[in-house]
């Protein structure tokens, strides 16, 4: 990571920009370490453009229809897409398809909301600090709706590091946690092998012994999960209470969005001096921070984007459907597009090889 470069300098493979151009979608990523939300769009089949915007320690993102929700340090900020602003904002008019504009902020305090998703009952939050799933509440900071049966009480102690939720028909179906523990930060000692998947309706643990699971998602009735400590994208086999590896990436995986037959997966370059990450073996294998595009059917890598400066950890990834180049107005500053900070790779050799395979 070259800190002498301007902020957020990126390189990308030709296949990555070509894929975004053909899909006509924009990626949204959250980078809590750098206090940024970044939009990544294809300027053409050969180039990318990005829009970084300031948000306070953003983590979970929820994108649906014409709305976007961002979980920040103390608030959940709601944004709506306004196509009419394309002709008048920003200063370079007619640059974007339209603008995502903040319209509400829900103050909830520092809940460490690791995942957000809209459902039938509203906006669900994975309330990591209090080890529960919660909803927006008009009378309090949050409305707790479910917690694992092994969590004896709600307390701001991050007891199991509940971090992700997968929805089915608008309701929580599965959650991931880093430990089946009921003490303050009790998950930490066994974090690399104590991860679990819980079936929410039955409150049963359906999978144990996972290496730091994150970002559970149900695609076509199959549960996918990122195994962060081993860099694996996994498909869960409920019948055998096991999983198969779709592909393995050289780094800490966290944040995943599906668009059509493709998965976009966040890859982080871990802080080796961090007490949370320093003892994870894959921290020594993390060559870059960026996004990898994977074919969902075959598990093959299609293309990659890599950050060369400032950005080291990606938390969440979402895809905005049908928007080639949306704008983003942050809660405190105006949005501007920045074209010059992304450049294509000159050869495939500039990326480390990506490892694919299945679990034996």
C-alpha positions as CSV (number, residue, x, y, z in Angstrom):
1,X,0.0,0.0,0.0
2,X,1.7,3.2,-1.3
3,X,0.8,6.1,1.0
4,X,2.7,8.6,-1.2
5,X,0.0,8.3,-3.9
6,X,-3.1,10.4,-4.0
7,X,-6.1,8.9,-2.0
8,X,-8.0,6.0,-3.5
9,X,-5.8,5.3,-6.5
10,X,-7.1,2.1,-8.1
11,X,-6.2,-0.3,-10.9
12,X,-8.6,-2.7,-12.6
13,X,-8.5,-5.5,-15.1
14,X,-10.1,-4.9,-18.5
15,X,-12.6,-7.7,-17.7
16,X,-13.9,-5.9,-14.6
17,X,-14.8,-2.6,-16.4
18,X,-16.3,-4.6,-19.3
19,X,-18.5,-6.6,-17.0
20,X,-19.9,-3.5,-15.2
21,X,-20.5,-1.8,-18.5
22,X,-22.4,-4.8,-19.9
23,X,-24.4,-5.3,-16.6
24,X,-25.2,-1.5,-16.5
25,X,-24.9,-1.4,-12.8
26,X,-22.9,0.5,-10.2
27,X,-21.1,-0.9,-7.2
28,X,-21.3,0.7,-3.7
29,X,-18.6,-0.1,-1.1
30,X,-18.2,1.0,2.5
31,X,-14.8,1.6,4.0
32,X,-15.1,2.3,7.7
33,X,-11.3,2.5,8.2
34,X,-11.2,5.4,5.7
35,X,-14.6,6.9,6.5
36,X,-15.8,6.6,3.0
37,X,-18.6,5.3,0.8
38,X,-17.5,4.9,-2.8
39,X,-19.5,4.4,-6.0
40,X,-17.7,2.5,-8.8
41,X,-19.2,2.7,-12.3
42,X,-18.0,1.9,-15.8
43,X,-17.3,5.0,-17.9
44,X,-17.0,2.7,-20.9
45,X,-16.2,-0.9,-21.5
46,X,-12.5,-0.1,-20.9
47,X,-12.6,2.4,-18.0
48,X,-14.0,3.0,-14.5
49,X,-15.0,6.1,-12.6
50,X,-15.5,6.4,-8.9
51,X,-17.2,8.8,-6.5
52,X,-15.8,8.8,-2.9
53,X,-18.0,10.5,-0.2
54,X,-17.5,11.1,3.5
55,X,-19.5,9.1,6.0
56,X,-18.5,8.5,9.6
57,X,-17.2,4.9,9.9
58,X,-19.7,3.3,7.5
59,X,-20.3,-0.4,7.7
60,X,-23.5,-2.1,6.7
61,X,-25.3,-1.0,3.5
62,X,-28.8,-1.8,2.2
63,X,-29.7,-1.0,-1.4
64,X,-33.2,-1.7,-2.8
65,X,-35.3,0.0,-5.5
66,X,-34.5,3.7,-5.3
67,X,-33.2,3.8,-1.7
68,X,-29.9,3.3,0.0
69,X,-29.3,3.0,3.8
70,X,-25.8,3.4,5.4
71,X,-25.0,2.3,8.9
72,X,-22.5,4.8,10.3
73,X,-20.9,5.1,13.7
74,X,-23.9,6.6,15.5
75,X,-26.6,6.8,12.8
76,X,-28.3,5.0,10.0
77,X,-28.5,7.5,7.1
78,X,-31.3,7.0,4.5
79,X,-30.8,8.2,0.9
80,X,-33.3,8.3,-2.0
81,X,-32.5,8.3,-5.7
82,X,-33.6,11.5,-7.5
83,X,-33.3,11.3,-11.3
84,X,-34.4,14.9,-11.8
85,X,-31.1,16.2,-10.3
86,X,-29.1,14.8,-13.2
87,X,-29.5,18.0,-15.2
88,X,-28.6,20.5,-12.4
89,X,-26.2,18.8,-10.0
90,X,-23.3,18.7,-9.5
91,X,-21.5,21.6,-11.2
92,X,-20.8,19.4,-14.2
93,X,-24.5,18.9,-15.1
94,X,-25.7,15.9,-17.0
95,X,-22.7,13.9,-15.7
96,X,-24.7,11.4,-13.7
97,X,-28.0,9.5,-14.2
98,X,-29.3,11.1,-11.0
99,X,-28.3,11.7,-7.4
100,X,-28.7,9.7,-4.2
101,X,-29.7,12.4,-1.7
102,X,-29.9,12.0,2.2
103,X,-33.5,12.4,3.4
104,X,-33.4,11.1,7.0
105,X,-31.0,10.0,9.7
106,X,-31.9,7.6,12.5
107,X,-29.9,8.2,15.6
108,X,-29.2,4.9,17.3
109,X,-25.9,5.4,19.1
110,X,-22.8,3.2,18.4
111,X,-24.4,-0.2,17.8
112,X,-21.7,-1.4,15.5
113,X,-24.3,-2.3,12.9
114,X,-22.5,-4.8,10.7
115,X,-25.4,-5.6,8.3
116,X,-28.5,-3.8,7.0
117,X,-31.4,-5.2,5.0
118,X,-34.9,-4.2,4.1
119,X,-37.7,-6.7,4.9
120,X,-41.4,-6.9,5.3
121,X,-41.3,-5.2,8.7
122,X,-38.9,-2.4,7.7
123,X,-35.1,-2.0,7.9
124,X,-33.4,-4.8,9.8
125,X,-30.1,-4.1,11.6
126,X,-27.6,-6.6,12.8
127,X,-27.0,-5.0,16.1
128,X,-23.5,-6.5,16.9
129,X,-22.9,-4.6,20.1
130,X,-26.1,-5.9,21.7
131,X,-26.0,-9.4,20.0
132,X,-29.4,-9.1,18.4
133,X,-31.4,-8.3,15.3
134,X,-33.3,-5.0,15.7
135,X,-35.6,-2.7,13.8
136,X,-36.0,1.0,13.6
137,X,-38.1,2.3,16.5
138,X,-39.9,5.7,16.8
139,X,-39.6,5.7,20.6
140,X,-36.1,4.4,21.3
141,X,-32.7,3.9,19.8
142,X,-33.6,0.4,18.5
143,X,-36.3,-2.2,18.8
144,X,-34.7,-5.7,19.5
145,X,-36.7,-8.4,17.7
146,X,-34.5,-11.5,18.0
147,X,-31.4,-12.8,19.7
148,X,-29.6,-16.2,19.8
149,X,-31.0,-18.5,22.5
150,X,-27.5,-18.7,24.1
151,X,-27.5,-14.9,24.7
152,X,-29.0,-14.5,28.2
153,X,-29.6,-10.8,28.1
154,X,-29.2,-7.7,26.0
155,X,-26.0,-5.9,26.9
156,X,-23.6,-3.7,25.0
157,X,-20.9,-6.3,25.2
158,X,-20.6,-7.8,21.7
159,X,-20.9,-11.3,23.2
160,X,-20.9,-13.4,20.0
161,X,-20.0,-10.9,17.3
162,X,-23.3,-11.4,15.4
163,X,-22.4,-9.9,12.0
164,X,-24.7,-10.9,9.1
165,X,-28.2,-11.8,8.2
166,X,-29.7,-13.6,5.2
167,X,-33.3,-12.9,4.3
168,X,-36.0,-15.2,2.7
169,X,-39.3,-13.7,1.6
170,X,-38.6,-10.5,3.5
171,X,-37.8,-12.1,6.9
172,X,-34.5,-13.1,8.6
173,X,-33.7,-16.7,7.8
174,X,-30.0,-17.2,8.8
175,X,-27.5,-15.2,10.8
176,X,-23.7,-15.6,11.2
177,X,-21.7,-15.0,14.4
178,X,-18.0,-15.6,15.3
179,X,-18.8,-17.5,18.4
180,X,-21.5,-19.4,20.4
181,X,-20.5,-17.3,23.5
182,X,-22.3,-15.4,26.2
183,X,-19.7,-13.2,27.8
184,X,-18.3,-9.8,26.9
185,X,-16.3,-10.3,23.6
186,X,-16.2,-14.0,24.4
187,X,-15.8,-14.8,20.7
188,X,-12.3,-13.5,20.5
189,X,-10.2,-16.4,21.7
190,X,-11.7,-18.9,19.3
191,X,-12.5,-16.5,16.5
192,X,-10.7,-18.4,13.7
193,X,-12.6,-21.6,14.2
194,X,-15.6,-20.9,16.4
195,X,-17.9,-19.3,13.8
196,X,-21.6,-20.5,13.5
197,X,-24.7,-20.2,11.3
198,X,-28.0,-20.0,13.1
199,X,-31.4,-20.7,11.5
200,X,-33.5,-17.8,12.9
201,X,-37.0,-19.3,12.8
202,X,-36.0,-22.4,14.7
203,X,-33.2,-20.7,16.7
204,X,-31.0,-23.8,16.0
205,X,-27.3,-23.6,15.2
206,X,-27.0,-25.4,11.8
207,X,-23.3,-25.1,11.2
208,X,-20.3,-24.8,13.6
209,X,-16.6,-24.6,13.4
210,X,-16.4,-21.9,10.7
211,X,-13.4,-19.6,10.2
212,X,-14.9,-16.2,10.8
213,X,-18.1,-16.3,8.7
214,X,-19.6,-13.1,7.3
215,X,-22.1,-11.9,4.8
216,X,-24.6,-14.7,4.6
217,X,-26.9,-14.5,1.5
218,X,-29.6,-16.8,0.1
219,X,-29.4,-17.0,-3.7
220,X,-31.8,-19.4,-5.5
221,X,-32.6,-21.3,-2.2
222,X,-28.9,-21.9,-1.5
223,X,-27.1,-20.3,1.4
224,X,-23.8,-18.7,0.6
225,X,-21.4,-17.4,3.2
226,X,-18.0,-15.8,3.2
227,X,-15.4,-17.5,5.4
228,X,-13.2,-14.5,6.1
229,X,-10.3,-16.2,7.8
230,X,-9.6,-18.5,4.9
231,X,-10.6,-16.3,2.0
232,X,-13.3,-18.7,0.9
233,X,-16.7,-18.2,-0.8
234,X,-18.8,-21.1,0.4
235,X,-22.1,-22.7,-0.4
236,X,-23.8,-24.4,2.6
237,X,-25.1,-27.9,2.3
238,X,-27.9,-28.1,5.0
239,X,-28.5,-31.8,4.4
240,X,-24.9,-32.6,5.5
241,X,-24.4,-29.7,7.9
242,X,-21.3,-28.9,5.9
243,X,-20.2,-26.6,3.0
244,X,-18.4,-26.7,-0.3
245,X,-16.0,-24.0,-1.4
246,X,-17.1,-22.1,-4.5
247,X,-13.7,-20.4,-4.8
248,X,-10.8,-19.2,-2.6
249,X,-9.4,-15.7,-2.8
250,X,-6.0,-14.6,-1.4
251,X,-7.2,-12.4,1.4
252,X,-9.8,-11.6,4.0
253,X,-13.3,-11.7,2.3
254,X,-16.2,-9.6,3.6
255,X,-19.0,-7.9,1.7
256,X,-20.8,-9.6,-1.2
257,X,-23.4,-8.6,-3.8
258,X,-25.0,-10.6,-6.5
259,X,-26.0,-9.2,-9.9
260,X,-27.2,-11.7,-12.4
261,X,-24.8,-14.6,-12.6
262,X,-22.0,-12.7,-10.9
263,X,-20.8,-12.1,-7.3
264,X,-18.8,-9.1,-6.3
265,X,-16.8,-9.9,-3.2
266,X,-14.8,-7.4,-1.1
267,X,-11.2,-8.3,-0.3
268,X,-9.3,-6.7,2.5
269,X,-5.6,-6.2,3.3
270,X,-5.6,-6.7,7.0
271,X,-3.8,-4.6,9.6
272,X,-1.1,-6.9,10.9
273,X,-0.7,-5.0,14.1
274,X,-4.4,-5.2,14.9
275,X,-5.2,-7.4,17.9
276,X,-8.3,-8.7,16.0
277,X,-6.5,-9.7,12.8
278,X,-2.8,-10.1,13.5
279,X,-3.0,-13.8,14.5
280,X,-5.1,-14.8,11.5
281,X,-3.0,-16.8,9.0
282,X,-4.5,-15.2,5.9
283,X,-3.4,-11.8,7.1
284,X,0.0,-12.8,5.8
285,X,-1.5,-13.7,2.4
286,X,-3.5,-10.5,1.8
287,X,-1.7,-8.8,-1.1
288,X,-4.3,-6.1,-1.9
289,X,-7.6,-4.5,-1.0
290,X,-10.2,-4.5,-3.7
291,X,-13.2,-6.2,-5.3
292,X,-13.2,-9.5,-7.2
293,X,-15.9,-10.5,-9.7
294,X,-16.8,-14.2,-9.7
295,X,-19.1,-16.2,-11.9
296,X,-21.7,-17.7,-9.6
297,X,-22.2,-20.8,-11.7
298,X,-18.6,-21.8,-12.2
299,X,-16.8,-20.1,-9.4
300,X,-14.2,-18.7,-11.8
301,X,-12.8,-15.2,-11.3
302,X,-13.9,-12.8,-14.0
303,X,-12.1,-9.6,-13.1
304,X,-10.6,-7.6,-10.2
305,X,-10.1,-4.1,-8.9
306,X,-7.3,-3.2,-6.6
307,X,-6.7,-0.1,-4.4
308,X,-3.1,1.1,-4.2
309,X,-3.5,3.8,-1.6
310,X,-5.4,4.6,1.6
311,X,-8.0,1.9,1.3
312,X,-7.1,-1.3,3.2
313,X,-10.4,-2.8,4.4
314,X,-13.7,-3.1,2.6
315,X,-16.7,-3.9,4.7
316,X,-19.8,-4.1,2.5
317,X,-20.6,-4.3,-1.2
318,X,-23.9,-3.6,-2.9
319,X,-25.0,-3.4,-6.5
320,X,-27.3,-0.6,-7.9
321,X,-29.4,-2.0,-10.7
322,X,-29.8,-0.2,-14.0
323,X,-27.6,2.8,-13.0
324,X,-24.6,3.4,-15.1
325,X,-23.4,6.4,-13.2
326,X,-25.4,7.7,-10.2
327,X,-24.2,10.5,-8.1
328,X,-24.0,10.6,-4.3
329,X,-24.6,13.6,-2.0
330,X,-23.2,13.0,1.4
331,X,-24.7,14.2,4.7
332,X,-22.3,17.1,4.9
333,X,-20.6,17.7,1.6
334,X,-21.6,17.7,-2.1
335,X,-20.7,14.9,-4.4
336,X,-18.2,15.2,-7.4
337,X,-17.1,12.5,-9.8
338,X,-13.4,11.7,-10.0
339,X,-12.3,10.0,-13.2
340,X,-8.5,10.2,-13.0
341,X,-7.8,8.0,-10.0
342,X,-8.6,4.7,-11.7
343,X,-6.5,3.1,-14.5
344,X,-6.6,-0.2,-16.3
345,X,-4.0,-2.9,-15.6
346,X,-1.3,-3.2,-18.2
347,X,-1.1,-7.0,-17.8
348,X,-2.6,-9.8,-15.8
349,X,0.8,-10.2,-14.0
350,X,0.0,-7.1,-11.9
351,X,-2.5,-9.2,-9.9
352,X,-1.5,-12.1,-7.7
353,X,-3.0,-15.4,-8.9
354,X,-6.4,-16.2,-7.5
355,X,-6.9,-19.6,-6.1
356,X,-10.0,-21.7,-6.9
357,X,-11.1,-25.1,-5.7
358,X,-13.5,-27.1,-3.7
359,X,-13.3,-28.4,-0.2
360,X,-12.0,-31.9,0.2
